[in-house]
Amino acid sequence: MTLARQLGRAFPKVAGLIATMPLTTLIVMLWLYSDRPGDLVQMRDYTVAVLYGIAPSVQFFVVAYVCFRRGVRVPVTLCAGLEEWLVGAGLHLWLLHGFRPRA
């Protein structure tokens, strides 16, 4: 944690890039594969959900960036970004599950 904080202080752009690395996604993909080796349908569905999930995360950071540019306090910025992420995540779930034909 201290190394990450120091890196962020010295090289915020590099730290931001490292923070967006798909480490959690990679770990989950490995777990899914180890649970059901060869189930490419599950891997494909997970990958599609991750791709859809990128949009709410981008929305969060766009809101945070705009707030920080305008001098908005950190707690307000984080709440605004979280609110935007929740809206995007709700849309994400609706898009993934709302258009499926009923069996």
LUMRO-872383 format. One record per atom (N, C-alpha, C): residue number from 1; y negated, z negated, x. Coordinates in steps of 0.2 Angstrom, whole numbers, m for minus. Example, Ala and Ser with C-alpha at 12.3 -4.5 7.8 and 13.67 -1.06 7.14 Angstrom:
<seq = 1	Y = 28	Z = m39	X = 66>
<seq = 1	Y = 22	Z = m39	X = 62>
<seq = 1	Y = 16	Z = m39	X = 66>
<seq = 2	Y = 11	Z = m35	X = 64>
<seq = 2	Y = 5	Z = m36	X = 68>
<seq = 2	Y = 0	Z = m39	X = 64>
***
This chain:
<seq = 1	Y = 6	Z = 0	X = 4>
<seq = 1	Y = 0	Z = 0	X = 0>
<seq = 1	Y = m6	Z = 0	X = 4>
<seq = 2	Y = m6	Z = m4	X = 10>
<seq = 2	Y = m12	Z = m4	X = 14>
<seq = 2	Y = m13	Z = 2	X = 17>
<seq = 3	Y = m8	Z = 6	X = 19>
<seq = 3	Y = m8	Z = 12	X = 23>
<seq = 3	Y = m11	Z = 17	X = 18>
<seq = 4	Y = m9	Z = 17	X = 12>
<seq = 4	Y = m12	Z = 22	X = 7>
<seq = 4	Y = m19	Z = 21	X = 6>
<seq = 5	Y = m21	Z = 14	X = 5>
<seq = 5	Y = m28	Z = 12	X = 4>
<seq = 5	Y = m32	Z = 15	X = 10>
<seq = 6	Y = m30	Z = 14	X = 16>
<seq = 6	Y = m34	Z = 16	X = 22>
<seq = 6	Y = m34	Z = 23	X = 23>
<seq = 7	Y = m29	Z = 27	X = 21>
<seq = 7	Y = m29	Z = 34	X = 21>
<seq = 7	Y = m34	Z = 36	X = 16>
<seq = 8	Y = m34	Z = 33	X = 10>
<seq = 8	Y = m39	Z = 35	X = 5>
<seq = 8	Y = m46	Z = 34	X = 7>
<seq = 9	Y = m48	Z = 29	X = 11>
<seq = 9	Y = m54	Z = 27	X = 13>
<seq = 9	Y = m56	Z = 32	X = 19>
<seq = 10	Y = m52	Z = 34	X = 23>
<seq = 10	Y = m54	Z = 39	X = 28>
<seq = 10	Y = m53	Z = 46	X = 26>
<seq = 11	Y = m48	Z = 48	X = 22>
<seq = 11	Y = m47	Z = 55	X = 20>
<seq = 11	Y = m46	Z = 55	X = 13>
<seq = 12	Y = m51	Z = 54	X = 8>
<seq = 12	Y = m50	Z = 54	X = 1>
<seq = 12	Y = m47	Z = 60	X = m2>
<seq = 13	Y = m48	Z = 66	X = 1>
<seq = 13	Y = m45	Z = 72	X = m1>
<seq = 13	Y = m38	Z = 73	X = 0>
<seq = 14	Y = m36	Z = 71	X = 6>
<seq = 14	Y = m29	Z = 71	X = 8>
<seq = 14	Y = m25	Z = 66	X = 4>
<seq = 15	Y = m28	Z = 60	X = 3>
<seq = 15	Y = m25	Z = 55	X = m1>
<seq = 15	Y = m24	Z = 57	X = m8>
<seq = 16	Y = m29	Z = 61	X = m11>
<seq = 16	Y = m28	Z = 63	X = m17>
<seq = 16	Y = m23	Z = 68	X = m18>
<seq = 17	Y = m22	Z = 72	X = m13>
<seq = 17	Y = m16	Z = 77	X = m13>
<seq = 17	Y = m10	Z = 74	X = m12>
<seq = 18	Y = m9	Z = 69	X = m8>
<seq = 18	Y = m3	Z = 65	X = m8>
<seq = 18	Y = m1	Z = 61	X = m14>
<seq = 19	Y = m7	Z = 59	X = m18>
<seq = 19	Y = m5	Z = 55	X = m24>
<seq = 19	Y = m3	Z = 60	X = m29>
<seq = 20	Y = m4	Z = 66	X = m29>
<seq = 20	Y = m2	Z = 71	X = m34>
<seq = 20	Y = 5	Z = 74	X = m32>
<seq = 21	Y = 8	Z = 72	X = m27>
<seq = 21	Y = 15	Z = 74	X = m25>
<seq = 21	Y = 20	Z = 72	X = m31>
<seq = 22	Y = 24	Z = 77	X = m32>
<seq = 22	Y = 29	Z = 75	X = m38>
<seq = 22	Y = 35	Z = 71	X = m36>
<seq = 23	Y = 33	Z = 65	X = m33>
<seq = 23	Y = 38	Z = 61	X = m30>
<seq = 23	Y = 43	Z = 58	X = m36>
<seq = 24	Y = 39	Z = 55	X = m41>
<seq = 24	Y = 43	Z = 53	X = m47>
<seq = 24	Y = 47	Z = 58	X = m50>
<seq = 25	Y = 44	Z = 64	X = m51>
<seq = 25	Y = 48	Z = 69	X = m54>
<seq = 25	Y = 54	Z = 71	X = m50>
<seq = 26	Y = 53	Z = 71	X = m44>
<seq = 26	Y = 59	Z = 73	X = m39>
<seq = 26	Y = 64	Z = 68	X = m40>
<seq = 27	Y = 63	Z = 62	X = m40>
<seq = 27	Y = 68	Z = 56	X = m40>
<seq = 27	Y = 71	Z = 57	X = m47>
<seq = 28	Y = 68	Z = 58	X = m52>
<seq = 28	Y = 71	Z = 59	X = m59>
<seq = 28	Y = 75	Z = 65	X = m59>
<seq = 29	Y = 73	Z = 70	X = m56>
<seq = 29	Y = 78	Z = 76	X = m56>
<seq = 29	Y = 84	Z = 75	X = m52>
<seq = 30	Y = 84	Z = 71	X = m47>
<seq = 30	Y = 90	Z = 69	X = m43>
<seq = 30	Y = 94	Z = 65	X = m47>
<seq = 31	Y = 91	Z = 60	X = m51>
<seq = 31	Y = 95	Z = 55	X = m55>
<seq = 31	Y = 99	Z = 59	X = m61>
<seq = 32	Y = 95	Z = 64	X = m64>
<seq = 32	Y = 98	Z = 68	X = m69>
<seq = 32	Y = 104	Z = 72	X = m67>
<seq = 33	Y = 103	Z = 75	X = m61>
<seq = 33	Y = 108	Z = 79	X = m58>
<seq = 33	Y = 114	Z = 75	X = m56>
<seq = 34	Y = 113	Z = 69	X = m53>
<seq = 34	Y = 118	Z = 65	X = m51>
<seq = 34	Y = 122	Z = 62	X = m57>
<seq = 35	Y = 119	Z = 61	X = m63>
<seq = 35	Y = 122	Z = 59	X = m69>
<seq = 35	Y = 126	Z = 65	X = m72>
<seq = 36	Y = 124	Z = 71	X = m72>
<seq = 36	Y = 127	Z = 76	X = m75>
<seq = 36	Y = 127	Z = 83	X = m71>
<seq = 37	Y = 130	Z = 83	X = m65>
<seq = 37	Y = 130	Z = 88	X = m61>
<seq = 37	Y = 132	Z = 95	X = m64>
<seq = 38	Y = 128	Z = 100	X = m63>
<seq = 38	Y = 129	Z = 106	X = m66>
<seq = 38	Y = 126	Z = 108	X = m72>
<seq = 39	Y = 123	Z = 102	X = m76>
<seq = 39	Y = 120	Z = 103	X = m82>
<seq = 39	Y = 113	Z = 106	X = m81>
<seq = 40	Y = 113	Z = 113	X = m81>
<seq = 40	Y = 106	Z = 116	X = m79>
<seq = 40	Y = 102	Z = 116	X = m86>
<seq = 41	Y = 105	Z = 115	X = m91>
<seq = 41	Y = 101	Z = 115	X = m98>
<seq = 41	Y = 97	Z = 109	X = m98>
<seq = 42	Y = 100	Z = 103	X = m96>
<seq = 42	Y = 96	Z = 97	X = m96>
<seq = 42	Y = 90	Z = 97	X = m90>
<seq = 43	Y = 92	Z = 100	X = m85>
<seq = 43	Y = 87	Z = 101	X = m79>
<seq = 43	Y = 81	Z = 106	X = m82>
<seq = 44	Y = 83	Z = 111	X = m85>
<seq = 44	Y = 78	Z = 116	X = m87>
<seq = 44	Y = 73	Z = 112	X = m93>
<seq = 45	Y = 76	Z = 109	X = m97>
<seq = 45	Y = 73	Z = 105	X = m102>
<seq = 45	Y = 68	Z = 100	X = m99>
<seq = 46	Y = 70	Z = 96	X = m94>
<seq = 46	Y = 66	Z = 91	X = m91>
<seq = 46	Y = 60	Z = 95	X = m87>
<seq = 47	Y = 62	Z = 100	X = m84>
<seq = 47	Y = 57	Z = 104	X = m80>
<seq = 47	Y = 51	Z = 107	X = m85>
<seq = 48	Y = 53	Z = 109	X = m91>
<seq = 48	Y = 48	Z = 112	X = m96>
<seq = 48	Y = 44	Z = 106	X = m98>
<seq = 49	Y = 47	Z = 100	X = m100>
<seq = 49	Y = 43	Z = 94	X = m102>
<seq = 49	Y = 38	Z = 92	X = m97>
<seq = 50	Y = 40	Z = 92	X = m90>
<seq = 50	Y = 36	Z = 91	X = m85>
<seq = 50	Y = 30	Z = 96	X = m85>
<seq = 51	Y = 31	Z = 102	X = m85>
<seq = 51	Y = 26	Z = 107	X = m85>
<seq = 51	Y = 21	Z = 106	X = m91>
<seq = 52	Y = 24	Z = 104	X = m97>
<seq = 52	Y = 19	Z = 103	X = m102>
<seq = 52	Y = 15	Z = 96	X = m101>
<seq = 53	Y = 18	Z = 92	X = m97>
<seq = 53	Y = 15	Z = 85	X = m96>
<seq = 53	Y = 9	Z = 86	X = m91>
<seq = 54	Y = 9	Z = 91	X = m87>
<seq = 54	Y = 4	Z = 92	X = m82>
<seq = 54	Y = m3	Z = 92	X = m85>
<seq = 55	Y = m3	Z = 96	X = m91>
<seq = 55	Y = m10	Z = 97	X = m95>
<seq = 55	Y = m13	Z = 90	X = m96>
<seq = 56	Y = m10	Z = 85	X = m99>
<seq = 56	Y = m13	Z = 79	X = m101>
<seq = 56	Y = m16	Z = 75	X = m94>
<seq = 57	Y = m12	Z = 76	X = m89>
<seq = 57	Y = m14	Z = 73	X = m83>
<seq = 57	Y = m20	Z = 76	X = m80>
<seq = 58	Y = m21	Z = 83	X = m81>
<seq = 58	Y = m27	Z = 87	X = m78>
<seq = 58	Y = m32	Z = 84	X = m83>
<seq = 59	Y = m31	Z = 84	X = m89>
<seq = 59	Y = m37	Z = 81	X = m94>
<seq = 59	Y = m39	Z = 75	X = m91>
<seq = 60	Y = m35	Z = 70	X = m90>
<seq = 60	Y = m37	Z = 64	X = m87>
<seq = 60	Y = m42	Z = 64	X = m81>
<seq = 61	Y = m40	Z = 68	X = m77>
<seq = 61	Y = m44	Z = 69	X = m70>
<seq = 61	Y = m50	Z = 73	X = m72>
<seq = 62	Y = m50	Z = 77	X = m76>
<seq = 62	Y = m57	Z = 81	X = m78>
<seq = 62	Y = m62	Z = 76	X = m81>
<seq = 63	Y = m59	Z = 72	X = m85>
<seq = 63	Y = m64	Z = 67	X = m89>
<seq = 63	Y = m66	Z = 62	X = m83>
<seq = 64	Y = m62	Z = 60	X = m79>
<seq = 64	Y = m64	Z = 55	X = m74>
<seq = 64	Y = m69	Z = 58	X = m69>
<seq = 65	Y = m68	Z = 64	X = m67>
<seq = 65	Y = m72	Z = 67	X = m63>
<seq = 65	Y = m79	Z = 68	X = m66>
<seq = 66	Y = m79	Z = 70	X = m72>
<seq = 66	Y = m86	Z = 71	X = m76>
<seq = 66	Y = m89	Z = 64	X = m76>
<seq = 67	Y = m86	Z = 59	X = m78>
<seq = 67	Y = m88	Z = 52	X = m79>
<seq = 67	Y = m91	Z = 50	X = m72>
<seq = 68	Y = m87	Z = 50	X = m67>
<seq = 68	Y = m90	Z = 48	X = m60>
<seq = 68	Y = m96	Z = 52	X = m58>
<seq = 69	Y = m96	Z = 58	X = m59>
<seq = 69	Y = m102	Z = 62	X = m57>
<seq = 69	Y = m108	Z = 60	X = m61>
<seq = 70	Y = m107	Z = 57	X = m67>
<seq = 70	Y = m113	Z = 55	X = m71>
<seq = 70	Y = m114	Z = 47	X = m70>
<seq = 71	Y = m110	Z = 44	X = m65>
<seq = 71	Y = m112	Z = 37	X = m64>
<seq = 71	Y = m109	Z = 32	X = m69>
<seq = 72	Y = m104	Z = 34	X = m72>
<seq = 72	Y = m101	Z = 30	X = m77>
<seq = 72	Y = m97	Z = 25	X = m73>
<seq = 73	Y = m97	Z = 18	X = m76>
<seq = 73	Y = m93	Z = 13	X = m73>
<seq = 73	Y = m86	Z = 14	X = m73>
<seq = 74	Y = m82	Z = 12	X = m68>
<seq = 74	Y = m75	Z = 13	X = m67>
<seq = 74	Y = m71	Z = 11	X = m73>
<seq = 75	Y = m72	Z = 5	X = m76>
<seq = 75	Y = m68	Z = 3	X = m82>
<seq = 75	Y = m69	Z = 8	X = m88>
<seq = 76	Y = m75	Z = 10	X = m89>
<seq = 76	Y = m77	Z = 15	X = m94>
<seq = 76	Y = m74	Z = 22	X = m93>
<seq = 77	Y = m74	Z = 24	X = m87>
<seq = 77	Y = m71	Z = 30	X = m84>
<seq = 77	Y = m64	Z = 30	X = m85>
<seq = 78	Y = m60	Z = 25	X = m83>
<seq = 78	Y = m53	Z = 24	X = m84>
<seq = 78	Y = m51	Z = 24	X = m91>
<seq = 79	Y = m55	Z = 21	X = m95>
<seq = 79	Y = m53	Z = 20	X = m103>
<seq = 79	Y = m54	Z = 27	X = m106>
<seq = 80	Y = m60	Z = 31	X = m104>
<seq = 80	Y = m61	Z = 37	X = m107>
<seq = 80	Y = m55	Z = 42	X = m104>
<seq = 81	Y = m53	Z = 42	X = m98>
<seq = 81	Y = m48	Z = 46	X = m96>
<seq = 81	Y = m41	Z = 45	X = m99>
<seq = 82	Y = m40	Z = 38	X = m100>
<seq = 82	Y = m34	Z = 36	X = m103>
<seq = 82	Y = m34	Z = 39	X = m111>
<seq = 83	Y = m39	Z = 38	X = m114>
<seq = 83	Y = m40	Z = 41	X = m121>
<seq = 83	Y = m39	Z = 48	X = m121>
<seq = 84	Y = m41	Z = 52	X = m116>
<seq = 84	Y = m40	Z = 59	X = m116>
<seq = 84	Y = m33	Z = 61	X = m115>
<seq = 85	Y = m30	Z = 57	X = m110>
<seq = 85	Y = m23	Z = 58	X = m109>
<seq = 85	Y = m19	Z = 56	X = m115>
<seq = 86	Y = m20	Z = 51	X = m118>
<seq = 86	Y = m16	Z = 50	X = m124>
<seq = 86	Y = m17	Z = 56	X = m130>
<seq = 87	Y = m23	Z = 58	X = m130>
<seq = 87	Y = m23	Z = 64	X = m135>
<seq = 87	Y = m19	Z = 70	X = m132>
<seq = 88	Y = m20	Z = 71	X = m126>
<seq = 88	Y = m16	Z = 77	X = m123>
<seq = 88	Y = m8	Z = 75	X = m123>
<seq = 89	Y = m6	Z = 69	X = m122>
<seq = 89	Y = 1	Z = 68	X = m123>
<seq = 89	Y = 3	Z = 68	X = m130>
<seq = 90	Y = m1	Z = 66	X = m135>
<seq = 90	Y = 1	Z = 67	X = m142>
<seq = 90	Y = 2	Z = 75	X = m143>
<seq = 91	Y = m3	Z = 79	X = m141>
<seq = 91	Y = m2	Z = 86	X = m142>
<seq = 91	Y = 4	Z = 89	X = m138>
<seq = 92	Y = 5	Z = 86	X = m133>
<seq = 92	Y = 11	Z = 88	X = m129>
<seq = 92	Y = 18	Z = 87	X = m133>
<seq = 93	Y = 18	Z = 81	X = m136>
<seq = 93	Y = 24	Z = 79	X = m140>
<seq = 93	Y = 25	Z = 83	X = m146>
<seq = 94	Y = 19	Z = 85	X = m149>
<seq = 94	Y = 19	Z = 89	X = m155>
<seq = 94	Y = 21	Z = 96	X = m153>
<seq = 95	Y = 19	Z = 99	X = m148>
<seq = 95	Y = 21	Z = 105	X = m146>
<seq = 95	Y = 28	Z = 106	X = m144>
<seq = 96	Y = 31	Z = 101	X = m141>
<seq = 96	Y = 38	Z = 101	X = m139>
<seq = 96	Y = 42	Z = 100	X = m145>
<seq = 97	Y = 40	Z = 95	X = m149>
<seq = 97	Y = 45	Z = 93	X = m155>
<seq = 97	Y = 43	Z = 96	X = m161>
<seq = 98	Y = 37	Z = 98	X = m162>
<seq = 98	Y = 34	Z = 100	X = m169>
<seq = 98	Y = 36	Z = 107	X = m171>
<seq = 99	Y = 38	Z = 111	X = m166>
<seq = 99	Y = 39	Z = 118	X = m168>
<seq = 99	Y = 47	Z = 119	X = m168>
<seq = 100	Y = 51	Z = 114	X = m167>
<seq = 100	Y = 58	Z = 116	X = m167>
<seq = 100	Y = 60	Z = 117	X = m175>
<seq = 101	Y = 64	Z = 122	X = m176>
<seq = 101	Y = 67	Z = 123	X = m182>
<seq = 101	Y = 72	Z = 117	X = m184>
<seq = 102	Y = 71	Z = 115	X = m190>
<seq = 102	Y = 76	Z = 110	X = m193>
<seq = 102	Y = 83	Z = 113	X = m194>
<seq = 103	Y = 88	Z = 109	X = m192>
<seq = 103	Y = 95	Z = 111	X = m192>
<seq = 103	Y = 98	Z = 109	X = m199>
***
